[in-house]
Amino acid sequence: MRMRRKPWARPELAACPYFIDEPQTLRGRWAQAFSRPQPVWLELGCGKGSFLTQMAEAFPGVNFLGIDIKSEVLAVARRTLSARFEELGRPVDNVLLTAYDIERIDQILSPQDQVDRIFINFCNPWPKARDHKKRLTHPRWLVKYQQFLRPGGELWFKTDDDDLFLASHRYLGECGFVLAYETRDLHRSGFSQSPPTEHERMFTQEGIPTKFLIARWPGKDAGGSRPPARAGEAPSPAERE
Ligand SMILES: C[S@@+](CC[C@H](N)C(=O)[O-])C[C@H]1O[C@@H](n2cnc3c(N)ncnc32)[C@H](O)[C@@H]1O
């Protein structure tokens, strides 16, 4: 997502009570950073926060953590959240935002953090084979998420991209996730629990259907784990990509 420079972005985030500037310091202790102990749902690459805002409004009994690498988009997310909650007459008390590279997510979330649900919405499809390992649903990343995703927890994924959707199916299966739901056209499916994101609105206007799936993580003890290839061991087909 290319954005114009926003000189107000960093000062506004710095003054925001629900923006976490040093997320590494909360590793293993995220539950204490929220105002109430309740389930945690994590959005990876939350962008301008439209999805996060709608979900946080609809589920006050859930704590949300929104992560994006770009402070400039998070600053827009902050404005969207604050404006909507002001309209509702509610403080933003079930959301935390942080700017971080998901590649290093294991440095901010640990097995103690027990996330109940992960959302990945319209991540970059990285179409070239040599870039597939950069996809947020690639096994290289899934094994990291499994460290903090609670057994029985779910990954909700949507995309406009057919190839990425097919490949993600395979990646999830290879890593021991179990498919719980899928549709090739979310808006015609009758499934109403996944509000639109900024990119989803854009692709929908272009007539591109949203592909959507829910994959459940049974947990390592339920035989769900397929450990990543160790040195000297052949990687799976997906990891080879
Ligand atoms: C294509 S946009 C989608 C935004 C939003 N989820 C939506 O559906 O409208 C992808 C978002 O992921 C973020 N992103 C990409 N790679 C990332 C990474 N390694 N760590 C954190 N955020 C990342 C980008 O900054 C961008 O905001």
Ligand as a Chemical Component Dictionary entry (heavy atoms), coordinates in Angstrom:
data_LIG
# 
_chem_comp.id                   LIG 
_chem_comp.type                 NON-POLYMER 
_chem_comp.pdbx_formal_charge   0 
_chem_comp.three_letter_code    LIG 
# 
loop_
_chem_comp_atom.comp_id 
_chem_comp_atom.atom_id 
_chem_comp_atom.alt_atom_id 
_chem_comp_atom.type_symbol 
_chem_comp_atom.charge 
_chem_comp_atom.model_Cartn_x 
_chem_comp_atom.model_Cartn_y 
_chem_comp_atom.model_Cartn_z 
_chem_comp_atom.pdbx_ordinal 
LIG C1  C1  C 0  -2.412 -5.292 0.591 1  
LIG S1  S1  S 1  -2.461 -4.498 2.123 2  
LIG C2  C2  C 0  -3.954 -5.097 2.866 3  
LIG C3  C3  C 0  -4.442 -4.219 3.969 4  
LIG C4  C4  C 0  -5.753 -4.671 4.624 5  
LIG N1  N1  N 0  -5.563 -5.937 5.333 6  
LIG C5  C5  C 0  -6.864 -4.789 3.629 7  
LIG O1  O1  O 0  -7.349 -5.898 3.384 8  
LIG O2  O2  O -1 -7.271 -3.750 3.099 9  
LIG C6  C6  C 0  -1.232 -5.404 3.035 10 
LIG C7  C7  C 0  -0.858 -4.764 4.352 11 
LIG O3  O3  O 0  0.084  -5.624 4.991 12 
LIG C8  C8  C 0  1.153  -4.850 5.496 13 
LIG N2  N2  N 0  2.339  -5.731 5.509 14 
LIG C9  C9  C 0  2.926  -6.303 4.443 15 
LIG N3  N3  N 0  4.014  -7.016 4.836 16 
LIG C10 C10 C 0  4.096  -6.890 6.177 17 
LIG C11 C11 C 0  4.996  -7.370 7.151 18 
LIG N4  N4  N 0  6.047  -8.136 6.815 19 
LIG N5  N5  N 0  4.794  -7.046 8.440 20 
LIG C12 C12 C 0  3.739  -6.249 8.794 21 
LIG N6  N6  N 0  2.835  -5.763 7.900 22 
LIG C13 C13 C 0  3.017  -6.072 6.613 23 
LIG C14 C14 C 0  1.272  -3.677 4.547 24 
LIG O4  O4  O 0  1.906  -2.552 5.128 25 
LIG C15 C15 C 0  -0.186 -3.408 4.195 26 
LIG O5  O5  O 0  -0.803 -2.482 5.062 27 
# 
loop_
_chem_comp_bond.comp_id 
_chem_comp_bond.atom_id_1 
_chem_comp_bond.atom_id_2 
_chem_comp_bond.value_order 
_chem_comp_bond.pdbx_ordinal 
LIG C1  S1  SING 1  
LIG S1  C2  SING 2  
LIG S1  C6  SING 3  
LIG C2  C3  SING 4  
LIG C3  C4  SING 5  
LIG C4  N1  SING 6  
LIG C4  C5  SING 7  
LIG C5  O1  DOUB 8  
LIG C5  O2  SING 9  
LIG C6  C7  SING 10 
LIG C7  O3  SING 11 
LIG C7  C15 SING 12 
LIG O3  C8  SING 13 
LIG C8  N2  SING 14 
LIG C8  C14 SING 15 
LIG N2  C9  SING 16 
LIG N2  C13 SING 17 
LIG C9  N3  DOUB 18 
LIG N3  C10 SING 19 
LIG C10 C11 SING 20 
LIG C10 C13 DOUB 21 
LIG C11 N4  SING 22 
LIG C11 N5  DOUB 23 
LIG N5  C12 SING 24 
LIG C12 N6  DOUB 25 
LIG N6  C13 SING 26 
LIG C14 O4  SING 27 
LIG C14 C15 SING 28 
LIG C15 O5  SING 29 
# 
